[in-house]
């Protein structure tokens, strides 16, 4: 469990089209085996410490003639942002994916200074 130490809690969120491969014959639509797409997401403002990030698929367009295999995650989470990562494998054909995300964590207080 993440414990937050102050009363200034921030929530940032978004809904991001990660890829649309069916239009141009991209690898997620035409490829086979392990495939990955990632995109760096920047928060509107930095958090005081590393936030909790939740991601979920908000839209996907897939071929139903093959098994559907997908993994979605937030990686390399920092105070400033994170990497949104989608993976598939085998013969899954994924035309496009949109991902919803939410980050929650402590914000800096207006009178807080960094002393070096």
N, C-alpha and C positions, 0 to 999 in steps of 0.2 A: 504494500500500500504506500502511496506517495502522500506524505504529510506536507501541507502548505503552511508556511510560517507567518504569513501576514494576511491582512484583510483585503489587499488589492489582488483580486483574482481576475485573470484575463481569459477570454474565450475567443479564439479566432477560428474561422471556418471557411470552407470553399467547396466548389464543385468543379472539377477539372477534367476536360477531355484529354485522356492520356494518349490515345492514338486513334486513327481512322484508316485502317490498312486496306479495306476492300476497294477503295476508289482507284488506288494506284498499284494494286498487286503486292502490297507490302508483306513482309516476312510473317507477321502474325496471322495473316489470311492465307498465304500460299506455302509457308514453311512447314517443316516437321521437326520433331525433336524438341530439345530445350530451347526456349526463347524467352527473352526478357526485355521489358521497357522500363525506363526510369526517368523521372523528371524531378528536378529540384524545386521545392515549394518554399517560398520566402514568406515569413509571417509579416503582417502589417506593421508590427513593431516588435522588438526583441522582448522576450520574457526575462525575468530575473534569474531563473534557473531553468534547466531543461524541462519542458512541459510534457504532459501525457498527450500522445497523439493517437486518435482513433481514425481508421480508414474503412470504407466500405464501397462496394460497387454500387453505383446509383443507376447505371445503365450499361447493358452489354448486348451486343448484336453478334450472335454466334451461329455457326452451321450446326444443325441438329442431327446431321447424318453421321457425325463422329462423336466420341465421348467428349464431354465438357470437363476440362481440367484447368483450374486456375488457382493462383495464390496471389493475394494482395497484401502488402505490408508497408509500414513506415520504417525506414532505415536511416541511420546516420542523423538522428534527431539532435539538434543543438538549440540554443536559445534563439537563433535567428531563422531556423527552418528545418526541413527534413527532405529526404529522398522518398518519393512515392514510387513503389516498385510493383509491377505486375509481371507474373511469370505464368507460362503455360508449357506443356510438353506433349510428347506423343504426336498424334495426328489431329489434335484439336485445331479447329479453324475459328479464329476470333477476328471478326470484322472491325469492331470498334469497342472502346471501353471508356466510360466516364466514371470518375471516382469522387465520392464525397469524403471530406476529411474535417476533423475538429481537433483543435489543440487547446488544452486547459492547463494553466499554471500560474505561478506568481508573477506579478508585475513589479517593476521598480517603483518605489515611492518617489514623489517629485523632489524631495529634499535628500535623497540618497546619493552619495558620492562614492566614486571609486578612488581609493587612495593607493598609490603605488609606492 
